[in-house]
Amino acid sequence: MKRLFGLHRARYFGVAKTHAQLAMAAIGQNLLKAENKITLNPKTPAIA
């Protein structure tokens, strides 16, 4: 997440805001991982 979202340091002060920032970054990372798993290879036959 450091490289993808620039999370070397927290952007906000306070536990609640920092937690929200990290939770949003985790959601974004999980969406990117899901996209990579869903994307079909050209060699893989499509399931109808």
Secondary structure, DSSP 8 states (H G I E B T S, - for coil): -HHHH-TTS-SSSSHHHHHHHHHHHHHHHHHHHHHHHHS--TTS----
